[in-house]
Structure formats: C-alpha cells, structure tokens
Amino acid sequence: MVELHLIPADAPLPEEAALAVGLFSDELDAGVTGLNTRLGLPLATLVSQRKFKANADEALVLQPLSGTPQAVMLLGLGKRSDHTLQGLQKAAVRAARAAQDQSVKALVLDLPLAELEPAAALQKQAMAVRLAVFKDLRFKGKGQNGDKGIDKKDAPLNDVRIICPGAQALVLERAEAVCAGVELARELVAAPPNVVTPLSLATTAQQLAEDHGLGLKILEREDCERLGMGSYLGVAQASGFPPKFLHLTYRSEEPVKRCLVLVGKGLTFDSGGYNLKVGASQIEMMKYDMGGCGAVLGAARAIGQLRPKGVEVHFVSATCENMVSGDGLRPGDIITASNGVTIEVNNTDAEGRLTLADALIYACNLKPDAVVDLATLTGACLISLGDELAGLWSPDDDLAADLLKAAQRSGEGLWRMPLPASYLERMKSPFADLKNTGPRAGGAITAALFLKEFVSQGVAWAHMDIAGTVWSDKGHGDNPAGATGYGVRTLVEWVSAHAAD
C-alpha cells in the first residue's frame, strides 16, 4: 500500500526519488527555467531536444546520470486556462504509473493548484496515485524469486509525497479512508467465487462492524422466511451456501438529521440458473455480480472511518448465489415478495432484481429519507453506456441531481436515463402481478421500473446500474484492468454532502 505524505515546497527530496512536475504549455519556458535553478540540471536543452510542448496528457521522463532525483517527470497540463481537477487527476495517474515503470519506490508530486479548490485538488492527487498503483496479488503463485506473488516488475511504489501549501492533514485522512473503501470493493469483486461467498461477505461485514463501530444485523434464512422474502429466497434456494442478508448501520454521535440507505446487489456467483449462461455470456466472470454489494461495503468502510456528522446510514445487501439444482427456481415459477407482490419468473437469469425487490422493501421499512441501490443489473446498460458510465434511474429530480453532482466531484461517470411509466406494461404477467423480464428492447429501463414497484410511496429512490463500470478489461483513469471499485467514491461523496457542518 502506498504511504501518502504532504510536504512543503522546500522539503528535501528523499534519496532515489522521482520528482514529477506539472507544466503549462503557455508557460513552459518559465517553468523549465525555474526547474533549472531548483535542481541544477540542464533541463532546457533536454526539453528542447525531446520536443516536449507540455500539451495535455503529454509526459517526458528524464534520468539524470547521478544524484537526486533519480528521475524527473515533466507532465503536460495544457494551457493554464484549461486547468481542471480532472486534468490534475490524470497527471497524477501518469506520474504514478511512470514511477512504477522506472522501478522508483518514492515519488514527489509537484502539481500546480492555482485556480483550483486546494483541498479537492490535493485529495484528487492523493487518491489518484494510491488507486492507480493498486495491485491485487493475493492469488498469485510463487514467483521465480521465491516471494509469493511479487516479481521484481511488480515491486510497488510505496512512498508518495505531495507538495502543498499549508496544513491539509484532514484532506489526506479523507483520501486514505475513501481509497481504503475502493480497495476493499476491488478486492471483493476480483476474488473468485470460491473465496467470496455469502458466508465470507457476512464475515467481512462483521469485521467492518468491529473495526469501525458499526451496528450489524445478519438475517439468516429463517429470519428471511419470517419476513416473507420469497423473491430473495427463491433465487438462493439452489445454492449449497445459505443466504446471508446483511445490514450494517452507521449512526452519527451528533443528532441525526438525515437517514440514508444504500442497497447493493450481492450475487456472489450467477450461473443464470436454468436459463444457464452460455456462449458469449462470460459465465466465468460472474464473480463480479456482487459489485453493488462490494461498493456498499466499501462505502461502509470509508464512512465508518470518516464518521460524518448528523447522518444515519444503512448498508444493505441480500447476498446469495444463483445456481442450478433440483431445488432451483424454474422458468414459469411464481414467487411472492415480502410486500405481497407476486412475480412470474420467466427468466431465472434475471435474478438480481428478485433479490433487490425484498432488499428494497426492507430498506423502505427503515423509514429513510432516501434509498439508493447499486447493481450489476443488465447487459443492456453495458451496451448502452460502455464501461465508463453507469446508468442512473430515479423519479426524484432532486435526488438524481445530488447523485450526478456527487459522481462528478468524485470523478466517476454517471448518466441519467429515462423512466417512462408506460414501459411497465411490458412487465405485466397474465398469471401474476409482474414478470421478472420484459422484451429485449429497453431492458435496462424495464429492469429499473420493476425495482420501482418495490419502493414505498413517498420514499426518494434512485437506481444505479453498474454492469459496465464495475469491471474494466483494459483499465482507465486510476482504475487498473479488472475490478474498479466503482460506486464507493460517489456514495461517500453523496453521504458527505448530507452531513452536518
């Protein structure tokens, strides 16, 4: 894990460190001249020879023959007038990954904060560096060097120092807390389904409760039966693992002004049931179908550490597997959710919405001011928005606006989608109140409308379909290839916006 430090501009550089400096294209000469004086190195000539212009996303790595710094990284930021938090974040990511490529263990970041909100800019840098170099090596075998899972090329950057004006310790503490939550979500989503099971998620919830002073309730199968959760239990009944309904609670020590509930889909493996995933369905990747639960537990980890004032936050996930057995749901079965709504199961591979139905009913019974659910719900959303944008559905304009603002501040992509009531007719069943799937067209919309049927009247609710964003094959931004931990940053930002000053 990367250790983060804030240092003044005149602090000495650590030995064998890399220095990364951000330069504006319209102030390049002055910036390079200043570096010449500061480091005593002939940088102007080298910059000219390499034709470095400091355009946005441009980078130049220079390695002095001896002394400190071990490497000088010049990061192009484009014109000063175009400088943004997002540009700063991208520059920090480039610096961290370049440092790794150079096998540098210590990195000093000197990026301009002028005309940006200083606290937000420092937090962006700190989080970008730590998350960009995150590596999950838990399941690697022994390398040739005998160290479990770590070859020389994987040796991590472990010391990052950010030059900043004044004391900003609270900013660093916040960055570290949010990063820890994102990393937890990444590790949960990336782990194979024989490691992350409903049982292990219950253990994770217990550990979070102990470490961060959270309340914890785990509903066993019998508890869920007493509550009439036939929709959730119908999905779980084919698995060899018992279902575990998780409910963590953070409650501020100060008077509570807002009660919020975060609900995450928690399918630790999704075979599709009798509608078995075949062909290009990527059944081997269905370990990430608990990405919503991972995000919610990651948010619980961060919020438990940050202790925001004036809020009560509930973290809920109906965890289970969707498997195939003689006891499993069959296409055509009719099940009953805990609010009495009957559902014809015309596709056992549309199981996430069945578990969420009972989870949303439970969430609304907590009498919250708002409920937000996150789910890897539909391939249709992935096709529509790709892997950098999650879909947002909500009938509440204020809640939707708050979530979009939180996503923008956190740097996570989120796009509001339509919720036309007329599409619900496509979910009506001739045999039950609802079917669990509609026609192929508009599949992400009808899935959201299905969930809406289990939200109590008067409760502000939003649904985030993270099917595309929870995993990245190639990586983007500070997300490496693999599990992204998507949603943690947005949720923490949203909850924090409701905290008392």
Secondary structure, DSSP 8 states (H G I E B T S, - for coil): --EEEEE-TTS---TTEEEEEEE-GGGHHHHHHHHHHHH---HHHHHHHTT----TT-EEEE--SSSS-SEEEEEE---GGG--HHHHHHHHHHHHHHHHHTT-SEEEEE---TTS-HHHHHHHHHHHHHHHT----TT--B-TTSSBT--GGG----EEEEE-SS--HHHHHHHHHHHHHHHHHHHHHHS-TTTS-HHHHHHHHHHHHHHHT-EEEEE-HHHHHHTT-HHHHHHHTTSSS--EEEEEEEE-SS---EEEEEEE-EEEEE--TTS---GGG-GGGGGGGGHHHHHHHHHHHHHHHH--TTEEEEEEEEEEEE--STTS--TT-EEE-TTS-EEE-S-TT--HHHHHHHHHHHHHTT--SEEEEEE---HHHHHHHTTS-EEEE-S-HHHHHHHHHHHHHHT--EEE----GGGGGGG--SSSSEES---STTHHHHHHHHHHTTS-TT-EEEEEE-TTTSEESS-BTTB-SEE--TTHHHHHHHHHHTS--
